[in-house]
Amino acid sequence: MTYNANLEPPRKGLIRQEIVTIEEENGIIVKRTNVRAYAEDGIDYLDHMQSEPMVYLKGRSTKVSGVDFSTENLEVDD
């Protein structure tokens, strides 16, 4: 379950809330989206979080769980 203190409390007419955070983590730009979807009664809700890597920062250490994702030695086709 995802919890974010910045989400508003339930109220009538509220259907869905999303909070998007973009940050650097281990040389990777990561977009995290916290979502709260409300049921028709406006009280019950489901929370979920999505995490999406967006950009690898060149020259930064990008080892995750022992796997090296660095971009220093990658070749790009023109």
PDB file of N, CA, C and O in Angstrom:
ATOM      1  N   MET A   1       0.836  -1.180   0.000  1.00  0.00           N
ATOM      2  CA  MET A   1       0.000   0.000   0.000  1.00  0.00           C
ATOM      3  C   MET A   1       0.882   1.245   0.000  1.00  0.00           C
ATOM      4  O   MET A   1       1.869   1.313   0.733  1.00  0.00           O
ATOM      5  N   THR A   2       0.536   2.193  -0.794  1.00  0.00           N
ATOM      6  CA  THR A   2       1.264   3.443  -0.897  1.00  0.00           C
ATOM      7  C   THR A   2       0.556   4.495  -0.058  1.00  0.00           C
ATOM      8  O   THR A   2      -0.668   4.619  -0.103  1.00  0.00           O
ATOM      9  N   TYR A   3       1.327   5.243   0.699  1.00  0.00           N
ATOM     10  CA  TYR A   3       0.728   6.341   1.459  1.00  0.00           C
ATOM     11  C   TYR A   3       1.526   7.595   1.184  1.00  0.00           C
ATOM     12  O   TYR A   3       2.756   7.574   1.187  1.00  0.00           O
ATOM     13  N   ASN A   4       0.832   8.673   0.948  1.00  0.00           N
ATOM     14  CA  ASN A   4       1.482   9.955   0.755  1.00  0.00           C
ATOM     15  C   ASN A   4       0.698  10.998   1.539  1.00  0.00           C
ATOM     16  O   ASN A   4      -0.494  11.194   1.302  1.00  0.00           O
ATOM     17  N   ALA A   5       1.364  11.660   2.467  1.00  0.00           N
ATOM     18  CA  ALA A   5       0.702  12.638   3.330  1.00  0.00           C
ATOM     19  C   ALA A   5       0.157  13.828   2.548  1.00  0.00           C
ATOM     20  O   ALA A   5      -0.680  14.569   3.065  1.00  0.00           O
ATOM     21  N   ASN A   6       0.617  14.026   1.310  1.00  0.00           N
ATOM     22  CA  ASN A   6       0.158  15.161   0.512  1.00  0.00           C
ATOM     23  C   ASN A   6      -1.183  14.892  -0.176  1.00  0.00           C
ATOM     24  O   ASN A   6      -1.772  15.809  -0.747  1.00  0.00           O
ATOM     25  N   LEU A   7      -1.670  13.659  -0.130  1.00  0.00           N
ATOM     26  CA  LEU A   7      -2.967  13.363  -0.729  1.00  0.00           C
ATOM     27  C   LEU A   7      -4.072  13.914   0.159  1.00  0.00           C
ATOM     28  O   LEU A   7      -3.969  13.889   1.385  1.00  0.00           O
ATOM     29  N   GLU A   8      -5.121  14.409  -0.469  1.00  0.00           N
ATOM     30  CA  GLU A   8      -6.245  14.975   0.283  1.00  0.00           C
ATOM     31  C   GLU A   8      -7.075  13.866   0.909  1.00  0.00           C
ATOM     32  O   GLU A   8      -7.083  12.741   0.410  1.00  0.00           O
ATOM     33  N   PRO A   9      -7.780  14.173   2.003  1.00  0.00           N
ATOM     34  CA  PRO A   9      -8.687  13.182   2.586  1.00  0.00           C
ATOM     35  C   PRO A   9      -9.888  12.961   1.670  1.00  0.00           C
ATOM     36  O   PRO A   9     -10.194  13.814   0.837  1.00  0.00           O
ATOM     37  N   PRO A  10     -10.566  11.828   1.814  1.00  0.00           N
ATOM     38  CA  PRO A  10     -11.731  11.547   0.970  1.00  0.00           C
ATOM     39  C   PRO A  10     -12.807  12.624   1.109  1.00  0.00           C
ATOM     40  O   PRO A  10     -13.009  13.179   2.189  1.00  0.00           O
ATOM     41  N   ARG A  11     -13.494  12.909   0.002  1.00  0.00           N
ATOM     42  CA  ARG A  11     -14.629  13.825   0.018  1.00  0.00           C
ATOM     43  C   ARG A  11     -15.530  13.491  -1.164  1.00  0.00           C
ATOM     44  O   ARG A  11     -15.102  12.830  -2.110  1.00  0.00           O
ATOM     45  N   LYS A  12     -16.752  13.938  -1.109  1.00  0.00           N
ATOM     46  CA  LYS A  12     -17.718  13.662  -2.165  1.00  0.00           C
ATOM     47  C   LYS A  12     -17.232  14.259  -3.491  1.00  0.00           C
ATOM     48  O   LYS A  12     -16.788  15.406  -3.541  1.00  0.00           O
ATOM     49  N   GLY A  13     -17.322  13.477  -4.543  1.00  0.00           N
ATOM     50  CA  GLY A  13     -16.937  13.924  -5.873  1.00  0.00           C
ATOM     51  C   GLY A  13     -15.476  13.682  -6.219  1.00  0.00           C
ATOM     52  O   GLY A  13     -15.092  13.830  -7.379  1.00  0.00           O
ATOM     53  N   LEU A  14     -14.653  13.314  -5.243  1.00  0.00           N
ATOM     54  CA  LEU A  14     -13.236  13.050  -5.498  1.00  0.00           C
ATOM     55  C   LEU A  14     -13.101  11.666  -6.116  1.00  0.00           C
ATOM     56  O   LEU A  14     -13.536  10.677  -5.525  1.00  0.00           O
ATOM     57  N   ILE A  15     -12.506  11.586  -7.292  1.00  0.00           N
ATOM     58  CA  ILE A  15     -12.405  10.329  -8.028  1.00  0.00           C
ATOM     59  C   ILE A  15     -11.003   9.740  -7.959  1.00  0.00           C
ATOM     60  O   ILE A  15     -10.846   8.541  -7.731  1.00  0.00           O
ATOM     61  N   ARG A  16      -9.980  10.576  -8.155  1.00  0.00           N
ATOM     62  CA  ARG A  16      -8.608  10.078  -8.242  1.00  0.00           C
ATOM     63  C   ARG A  16      -7.645  11.211  -7.921  1.00  0.00           C
ATOM     64  O   ARG A  16      -7.896  12.372  -8.245  1.00  0.00           O
ATOM     65  N   GLN A  17      -6.530  10.851  -7.272  1.00  0.00           N
ATOM     66  CA  GLN A  17      -5.454  11.805  -7.012  1.00  0.00           C
ATOM     67  C   GLN A  17      -4.131  11.180  -7.443  1.00  0.00           C
ATOM     68  O   GLN A  17      -3.926   9.975  -7.294  1.00  0.00           O
ATOM     69  N   GLU A  18      -3.247  12.002  -7.973  1.00  0.00           N
ATOM     70  CA  GLU A  18      -1.917  11.549  -8.357  1.00  0.00           C
ATOM     71  C   GLU A  18      -0.890  12.571  -7.887  1.00  0.00           C
ATOM     72  O   GLU A  18      -1.099  13.778  -8.009  1.00  0.00           O
ATOM     73  N   ILE A  19       0.207  12.083  -7.355  1.00  0.00           N
ATOM     74  CA  ILE A  19       1.340  12.932  -7.013  1.00  0.00           C
ATOM     75  C   ILE A  19       2.549  12.355  -7.733  1.00  0.00           C
ATOM     76  O   ILE A  19       2.885  11.183  -7.562  1.00  0.00           O
ATOM     77  N   VAL A  20       3.198  13.188  -8.541  1.00  0.00           N
ATOM     78  CA  VAL A  20       4.346  12.759  -9.339  1.00  0.00           C
ATOM     79  C   VAL A  20       5.613  13.361  -8.745  1.00  0.00           C
ATOM     80  O   VAL A  20       5.676  14.559  -8.471  1.00  0.00           O
ATOM     81  N   THR A  21       6.620  12.515  -8.551  1.00  0.00           N
ATOM     82  CA  THR A  21       7.915  12.938  -8.051  1.00  0.00           C
ATOM     83  C   THR A  21       8.975  12.458  -9.030  1.00  0.00           C
ATOM     84  O   THR A  21       8.962  11.299  -9.445  1.00  0.00           O
ATOM     85  N   ILE A  22       9.891  13.345  -9.400  1.00  0.00           N
ATOM     86  CA  ILE A  22      10.994  12.967 -10.280  1.00  0.00           C
ATOM     87  C   ILE A  22      12.280  13.256  -9.528  1.00  0.00           C
ATOM     88  O   ILE A  22      12.504  14.372  -9.060  1.00  0.00           O
ATOM     89  N   GLU A  23      13.137  12.218  -9.415  1.00  0.00           N
ATOM     90  CA  GLU A  23      14.365  12.371  -8.648  1.00  0.00           C
ATOM     91  C   GLU A  23      15.474  11.508  -9.217  1.00  0.00           C
ATOM     92  O   GLU A  23      15.230  10.582  -9.990  1.00  0.00           O
ATOM     93  N   GLU A  24      16.710  11.831  -8.817  1.00  0.00           N
ATOM     94  CA  GLU A  24      17.846  11.024  -9.226  1.00  0.00           C
ATOM     95  C   GLU A  24      18.101   9.958  -8.177  1.00  0.00           C
ATOM     96  O   GLU A  24      18.070  10.228  -6.977  1.00  0.00           O
ATOM     97  N   GLU A  25      18.354   8.746  -8.644  1.00  0.00           N
ATOM     98  CA  GLU A  25      18.654   7.641  -7.739  1.00  0.00           C
ATOM     99  C   GLU A  25      19.712   6.766  -8.385  1.00  0.00           C
ATOM    100  O   GLU A  25      19.447   6.123  -9.401  1.00  0.00           O
ATOM    101  N   ASN A  26      20.905   6.731  -7.813  1.00  0.00           N
ATOM    102  CA  ASN A  26      22.005   5.921  -8.335  1.00  0.00           C
ATOM    103  C   ASN A  26      22.307   6.217  -9.794  1.00  0.00           C
ATOM    104  O   ASN A  26      22.548   5.296 -10.573  1.00  0.00           O
ATOM    105  N   GLY A  27      22.297   7.501 -10.178  1.00  0.00           N
ATOM    106  CA  GLY A  27      22.629   7.885 -11.534  1.00  0.00           C
ATOM    107  C   GLY A  27      21.503   7.724 -12.531  1.00  0.00           C
ATOM    108  O   GLY A  27      21.722   7.863 -13.734  1.00  0.00           O
ATOM    109  N   ILE A  28      20.318   7.438 -12.067  1.00  0.00           N
ATOM    110  CA  ILE A  28      19.163   7.244 -12.940  1.00  0.00           C
ATOM    111  C   ILE A  28      18.086   8.245 -12.532  1.00  0.00           C
ATOM    112  O   ILE A  28      17.809   8.405 -11.344  1.00  0.00           O
ATOM    113  N   ILE A  29      17.473   8.925 -13.516  1.00  0.00           N
ATOM    114  CA  ILE A  29      16.332   9.787 -13.225  1.00  0.00           C
ATOM    115  C   ILE A  29      15.106   8.877 -13.158  1.00  0.00           C
ATOM    116  O   ILE A  29      14.812   8.141 -14.100  1.00  0.00           O
ATOM    117  N   VAL A  30      14.399   8.938 -12.033  1.00  0.00           N
ATOM    118  CA  VAL A  30      13.259   8.048 -11.802  1.00  0.00           C
ATOM    119  C   VAL A  30      12.001   8.886 -11.573  1.00  0.00           C
ATOM    120  O   VAL A  30      12.003   9.836 -10.790  1.00  0.00           O
ATOM    121  N   LYS A  31      10.939   8.519 -12.266  1.00  0.00           N
ATOM    122  CA  LYS A  31       9.631   9.162 -12.073  1.00  0.00           C
ATOM    123  C   LYS A  31       8.769   8.216 -11.237  1.00  0.00           C
ATOM    124  O   LYS A  31       8.530   7.071 -11.620  1.00  0.00           O
ATOM    125  N   ARG A  32       8.305   8.718 -10.084  1.00  0.00           N
ATOM    126  CA  ARG A  32       7.426   7.933  -9.214  1.00  0.00           C
ATOM    127  C   ARG A  32       6.063   8.612  -9.161  1.00  0.00           C
ATOM    128  O   ARG A  32       5.966   9.821  -8.950  1.00  0.00           O
ATOM    129  N   THR A  33       5.024   7.826  -9.352  1.00  0.00           N
ATOM    130  CA  THR A  33       3.665   8.349  -9.316  1.00  0.00           C
ATOM    131  C   THR A  33       2.888   7.618  -8.228  1.00  0.00           C
ATOM    132  O   THR A  33       2.703   6.403  -8.294  1.00  0.00           O
ATOM    133  N   ASN A  34       2.434   8.372  -7.223  1.00  0.00           N
ATOM    134  CA  ASN A  34       1.546   7.828  -6.194  1.00  0.00           C
ATOM    135  C   ASN A  34       0.113   8.111  -6.620  1.00  0.00           C
ATOM    136  O   ASN A  34      -0.232   9.256  -6.912  1.00  0.00           O
ATOM    137  N   VAL A  35      -0.721   7.080  -6.658  1.00  0.00           N
ATOM    138  CA  VAL A  35      -2.097   7.219  -7.125  1.00  0.00           C
ATOM    139  C   VAL A  35      -3.049   6.714  -6.049  1.00  0.00           C
ATOM    140  O   VAL A  35      -2.825   5.666  -5.444  1.00  0.00           O
ATOM    141  N   ARG A  36      -4.100   7.467  -5.824  1.00  0.00           N
ATOM    142  CA  ARG A  36      -5.188   7.028  -4.945  1.00  0.00           C
ATOM    143  C   ARG A  36      -6.478   7.117  -5.764  1.00  0.00           C
ATOM    144  O   ARG A  36      -6.893   8.204  -6.164  1.00  0.00           O
ATOM    145  N   ALA A  37      -7.106   5.963  -6.008  1.00  0.00           N
ATOM    146  CA  ALA A  37      -8.353   5.898  -6.775  1.00  0.00           C
ATOM    147  C   ALA A  37      -9.495   5.602  -5.800  1.00  0.00           C
ATOM    148  O   ALA A  37      -9.453   4.624  -5.053  1.00  0.00           O
ATOM    149  N   TYR A  38     -10.495   6.449  -5.822  1.00  0.00           N
ATOM    150  CA  TYR A  38     -11.606   6.331  -4.875  1.00  0.00           C
ATOM    151  C   TYR A  38     -12.760   5.526  -5.464  1.00  0.00           C
ATOM    152  O   TYR A  38     -13.008   5.559  -6.670  1.00  0.00           O
ATOM    153  N   ALA A  39     -13.459   4.804  -4.593  1.00  0.00           N
ATOM    154  CA  ALA A  39     -14.667   4.075  -4.981  1.00  0.00           C
ATOM    155  C   ALA A  39     -15.825   5.068  -5.100  1.00  0.00           C
ATOM    156  O   ALA A  39     -15.695   6.229  -4.710  1.00  0.00           O
ATOM    157  N   GLU A  40     -16.926   4.620  -5.625  1.00  0.00           N
ATOM    158  CA  GLU A  40     -18.085   5.496  -5.821  1.00  0.00           C
ATOM    159  C   GLU A  40     -18.592   6.118  -4.522  1.00  0.00           C
ATOM    160  O   GLU A  40     -19.159   7.211  -4.535  1.00  0.00           O
ATOM    161  N   ASP A  41     -18.389   5.424  -3.401  1.00  0.00           N
ATOM    162  CA  ASP A  41     -18.881   5.967  -2.122  1.00  0.00           C
ATOM    163  C   ASP A  41     -18.038   7.149  -1.628  1.00  0.00           C
ATOM    164  O   ASP A  41     -18.435   7.836  -0.687  1.00  0.00           O
ATOM    165  N   GLY A  42     -16.882   7.390  -2.252  1.00  0.00           N
ATOM    166  CA  GLY A  42     -16.029   8.512  -1.867  1.00  0.00           C
ATOM    167  C   GLY A  42     -15.251   8.286  -0.594  1.00  0.00           C
ATOM    168  O   GLY A  42     -14.540   9.182  -0.141  1.00  0.00           O
ATOM    169  N   ILE A  43     -15.367   7.110  -0.004  1.00  0.00           N
ATOM    170  CA  ILE A  43     -14.679   6.807   1.249  1.00  0.00           C
ATOM    171  C   ILE A  43     -13.597   5.753   1.028  1.00  0.00           C
ATOM    172  O   ILE A  43     -12.439   5.950   1.398  1.00  0.00           O
ATOM    173  N   ASP A  44     -13.986   4.638   0.423  1.00  0.00           N
ATOM    174  CA  ASP A  44     -13.028   3.570   0.156  1.00  0.00           C
ATOM    175  C   ASP A  44     -12.107   3.986  -0.986  1.00  0.00           C
ATOM    176  O   ASP A  44     -12.507   4.722  -1.888  1.00  0.00           O
ATOM    177  N   TYR A  45     -10.859   3.499  -0.932  1.00  0.00           N
ATOM    178  CA  TYR A  45      -9.908   3.838  -1.986  1.00  0.00           C
ATOM    179  C   TYR A  45      -8.845   2.754  -2.105  1.00  0.00           C
ATOM    180  O   TYR A  45      -8.647   1.952  -1.193  1.00  0.00           O
ATOM    181  N   LEU A  46      -8.172   2.748  -3.237  1.00  0.00           N
ATOM    182  CA  LEU A  46      -7.025   1.881  -3.481  1.00  0.00           C
ATOM    183  C   LEU A  46      -5.830   2.765  -3.788  1.00  0.00           C
ATOM    184  O   LEU A  46      -5.922   3.685  -4.600  1.00  0.00           O
ATOM    185  N   ASP A  47      -4.695   2.481  -3.132  1.00  0.00           N
ATOM    186  CA  ASP A  47      -3.459   3.195  -3.388  1.00  0.00           C
ATOM    187  C   ASP A  47      -2.520   2.313  -4.191  1.00  0.00           C
ATOM    188  O   ASP A  47      -2.463   1.102  -3.979  1.00  0.00           O
ATOM    189  N   HIS A  48      -1.790   2.912  -5.103  1.00  0.00           N
ATOM    190  CA  HIS A  48      -0.697   2.200  -5.742  1.00  0.00           C
ATOM    191  C   HIS A  48       0.370   3.190  -6.167  1.00  0.00           C
ATOM    192  O   HIS A  48       0.119   4.390  -6.276  1.00  0.00           O
ATOM    193  N   MET A  49       1.573   2.666  -6.408  1.00  0.00           N
ATOM    194  CA  MET A  49       2.705   3.489  -6.793  1.00  0.00           C
ATOM    195  C   MET A  49       3.342   2.883  -8.028  1.00  0.00           C
ATOM    196  O   MET A  49       3.497   1.666  -8.133  1.00  0.00           O
ATOM    197  N   GLN A  50       3.708   3.747  -8.960  1.00  0.00           N
ATOM    198  CA  GLN A  50       4.399   3.317 -10.170  1.00  0.00           C
ATOM    199  C   GLN A  50       5.761   3.984 -10.193  1.00  0.00           C
ATOM    200  O   GLN A  50       5.866   5.184  -9.944  1.00  0.00           O
ATOM    201  N   SER A  51       6.810   3.220 -10.489  1.00  0.00           N
ATOM    202  CA  SER A  51       8.156   3.751 -10.566  1.00  0.00           C
ATOM    203  C   SER A  51       8.686   3.479 -11.973  1.00  0.00           C
ATOM    204  O   SER A  51       8.642   2.345 -12.452  1.00  0.00           O
ATOM    205  N   GLU A  52       9.190   4.530 -12.633  1.00  0.00           N
ATOM    206  CA  GLU A  52       9.584   4.421 -14.035  1.00  0.00           C
ATOM    207  C   GLU A  52      10.950   5.082 -14.247  1.00  0.00           C
ATOM    208  O   GLU A  52      11.069   6.297 -14.089  1.00  0.00           O
ATOM    209  N   PRO A  53      12.003   4.292 -14.610  1.00  0.00           N
ATOM    210  CA  PRO A  53      13.288   4.917 -14.922  1.00  0.00           C
ATOM    211  C   PRO A  53      13.154   5.700 -16.218  1.00  0.00           C
ATOM    212  O   PRO A  53      12.561   5.218 -17.183  1.00  0.00           O
ATOM    213  N   MET A  54      13.709   6.915 -16.241  1.00  0.00           N
ATOM    214  CA  MET A  54      13.536   7.769 -17.414  1.00  0.00           C
ATOM    215  C   MET A  54      14.835   8.001 -18.176  1.00  0.00           C
ATOM    216  O   MET A  54      14.858   7.863 -19.399  1.00  0.00           O
ATOM    217  N   VAL A  55      15.924   8.352 -17.478  1.00  0.00           N
ATOM    218  CA  VAL A  55      17.179   8.721 -18.125  1.00  0.00           C
ATOM    219  C   VAL A  55      18.337   8.206 -17.281  1.00  0.00           C
ATOM    220  O   VAL A  55      18.307   8.284 -16.052  1.00  0.00           O
ATOM    221  N   TYR A  56      19.357   7.681 -17.952  1.00  0.00           N
ATOM    222  CA  TYR A  56      20.597   7.325 -17.277  1.00  0.00           C
ATOM    223  C   TYR A  56      21.545   8.515 -17.398  1.00  0.00           C
ATOM    224  O   TYR A  56      21.752   9.040 -18.492  1.00  0.00           O
ATOM    225  N   LEU A  57      22.120   8.939 -16.273  1.00  0.00           N
ATOM    226  CA  LEU A  57      23.027  10.076 -16.291  1.00  0.00           C
ATOM    227  C   LEU A  57      24.429   9.603 -16.648  1.00  0.00           C
ATOM    228  O   LEU A  57      24.990   8.753 -15.956  1.00  0.00           O
ATOM    229  N   LYS A  58      24.996  10.138 -17.713  1.00  0.00           N
ATOM    230  CA  LYS A  58      26.295   9.718 -18.218  1.00  0.00           C
ATOM    231  C   LYS A  58      27.384   9.950 -17.183  1.00  0.00           C
ATOM    232  O   LYS A  58      27.447  11.001 -16.545  1.00  0.00           O
ATOM    233  N   GLY A  59      28.236   8.950 -17.031  1.00  0.00           N
ATOM    234  CA  GLY A  59      29.376   9.076 -16.143  1.00  0.00           C
ATOM    235  C   GLY A  59      29.066   8.862 -14.676  1.00  0.00           C
ATOM    236  O   GLY A  59      29.959   9.000 -13.841  1.00  0.00           O
ATOM    237  N   ARG A  60      27.837   8.530 -14.336  1.00  0.00           N
ATOM    238  CA  ARG A  60      27.480   8.281 -12.937  1.00  0.00           C
ATOM    239  C   ARG A  60      27.511   6.784 -12.660  1.00  0.00           C
ATOM    240  O   ARG A  60      27.338   5.977 -13.574  1.00  0.00           O
ATOM    241  N   SER A  61      27.726   6.420 -11.431  1.00  0.00           N
ATOM    242  CA  SER A  61      27.658   5.019 -11.031  1.00  0.00           C
ATOM    243  C   SER A  61      26.207   4.576 -11.068  1.00  0.00           C
ATOM    244  O   SER A  61      25.343   5.184 -10.436  1.00  0.00           O
ATOM    245  N   THR A  62      25.946   3.510 -11.814  1.00  0.00           N
ATOM    246  CA  THR A  62      24.570   3.046 -11.945  1.00  0.00           C
ATOM    247  C   THR A  62      24.480   1.564 -11.656  1.00  0.00           C
ATOM    248  O   THR A  62      23.799   0.831 -12.373  1.00  0.00           O
ATOM    249  N   LYS A  63      25.156   1.117 -10.618  1.00  0.00           N
ATOM    250  CA  LYS A  63      25.077  -0.292 -10.252  1.00  0.00           C
ATOM    251  C   LYS A  63      23.862  -0.522  -9.370  1.00  0.00           C
ATOM    252  O   LYS A  63      23.685   0.130  -8.341  1.00  0.00           O
ATOM    253  N   VAL A  64      23.031  -1.459  -9.795  1.00  0.00           N
ATOM    254  CA  VAL A  64      21.841  -1.809  -9.035  1.00  0.00           C
ATOM    255  C   VAL A  64      21.865  -3.314  -8.828  1.00  0.00           C
ATOM    256  O   VAL A  64      21.864  -4.073  -9.797  1.00  0.00           O
ATOM    257  N   SER A  65      21.886  -3.744  -7.601  1.00  0.00           N
ATOM    258  CA  SER A  65      21.925  -5.167  -7.258  1.00  0.00           C
ATOM    259  C   SER A  65      23.062  -5.890  -7.980  1.00  0.00           C
ATOM    260  O   SER A  65      22.889  -7.007  -8.467  1.00  0.00           O
ATOM    261  N   GLY A  66      24.223  -5.240  -8.043  1.00  0.00           N
ATOM    262  CA  GLY A  66      25.393  -5.867  -8.648  1.00  0.00           C
ATOM    263  C   GLY A  66      25.450  -5.794 -10.163  1.00  0.00           C
ATOM    264  O   GLY A  66      26.434  -6.242 -10.752  1.00  0.00           O
ATOM    265  N   VAL A  67      24.433  -5.247 -10.817  1.00  0.00           N
ATOM    266  CA  VAL A  67      24.420  -5.124 -12.275  1.00  0.00           C
ATOM    267  C   VAL A  67      24.813  -3.701 -12.637  1.00  0.00           C
ATOM    268  O   VAL A  67      24.261  -2.744 -12.093  1.00  0.00           O
ATOM    269  N   ASP A  68      25.782  -3.555 -13.568  1.00  0.00           N
ATOM    270  CA  ASP A  68      26.265  -2.235 -13.967  1.00  0.00           C
ATOM    271  C   ASP A  68      25.457  -1.730 -15.153  1.00  0.00           C
ATOM    272  O   ASP A  68      25.499  -2.316 -16.235  1.00  0.00           O
ATOM    273  N   PHE A  69      24.712  -0.629 -14.944  1.00  0.00           N
ATOM    274  CA  PHE A  69      23.911  -0.022 -15.990  1.00  0.00           C
ATOM    275  C   PHE A  69      24.552   1.256 -16.517  1.00  0.00           C
ATOM    276  O   PHE A  69      23.866   2.086 -17.113  1.00  0.00           O
ATOM    277  N   SER A  70      25.869   1.429 -16.305  1.00  0.00           N
ATOM    278  CA  SER A  70      26.495   2.684 -16.715  1.00  0.00           C
ATOM    279  C   SER A  70      26.464   2.835 -18.234  1.00  0.00           C
ATOM    280  O   SER A  70      26.437   1.851 -18.973  1.00  0.00           O
ATOM    281  N   THR A  71      26.468   4.087 -18.679  1.00  0.00           N
ATOM    282  CA  THR A  71      26.351   4.374 -20.107  1.00  0.00           C
ATOM    283  C   THR A  71      27.690   4.803 -20.713  1.00  0.00           C
ATOM    284  O   THR A  71      27.725   5.208 -21.875  1.00  0.00           O
ATOM    285  N   GLU A  72      28.774   4.728 -19.969  1.00  0.00           N
ATOM    286  CA  GLU A  72      30.056   5.215 -20.434  1.00  0.00           C
ATOM    287  C   GLU A  72      30.555   4.485 -21.681  1.00  0.00           C
ATOM    288  O   GLU A  72      31.157   5.115 -22.550  1.00  0.00           O
ATOM    289  N   ASN A  73      30.324   3.190 -21.790  1.00  0.00           N
ATOM    290  CA  ASN A  73      30.870   2.407 -22.887  1.00  0.00           C
ATOM    291  C   ASN A  73      29.850   2.015 -23.936  1.00  0.00           C
ATOM    292  O   ASN A  73      30.125   1.145 -24.762  1.00  0.00           O
ATOM    293  N   LEU A  74      28.683   2.635 -23.926  1.00  0.00           N
ATOM    294  CA  LEU A  74      27.660   2.302 -24.922  1.00  0.00           C
ATOM    295  C   LEU A  74      27.940   3.018 -26.228  1.00  0.00           C
ATOM    296  O   LEU A  74      28.379   4.168 -26.236  1.00  0.00           O
ATOM    297  N   GLU A  75      27.684   2.331 -27.331  1.00  0.00           N
ATOM    298  CA  GLU A  75      27.832   2.940 -28.647  1.00  0.00           C
ATOM    299  C   GLU A  75      26.438   3.274 -29.173  1.00  0.00           C
ATOM    300  O   GLU A  75      25.495   2.501 -29.008  1.00  0.00           O
ATOM    301  N   VAL A  76      26.326   4.436 -29.806  1.00  0.00           N
ATOM    302  CA  VAL A  76      25.055   4.894 -30.328  1.00  0.00           C
ATOM    303  C   VAL A  76      25.135   4.918 -31.842  1.00  0.00           C
ATOM    304  O   VAL A  76      26.060   5.501 -32.407  1.00  0.00           O
ATOM    305  N   ASP A  77      24.161   4.281 -32.512  1.00  0.00           N
ATOM    306  CA  ASP A  77      24.105   4.318 -33.963  1.00  0.00           C
ATOM    307  C   ASP A  77      23.542   5.648 -34.428  1.00  0.00           C
ATOM    308  O   ASP A  77      22.539   6.120 -33.891  1.00  0.00           O
ATOM    309  N   ASP A  78      24.175   6.256 -35.420  1.00  0.00           N
ATOM    310  CA  ASP A  78      23.667   7.526 -35.956  1.00  0.00           C
ATOM    311  C   ASP A  78      22.672   7.318 -37.055  1.00  0.00           C
ATOM    312  O   ASP A  78      22.152   8.286 -37.609  1.00  0.00           O
TER     313      ASP A  78
END
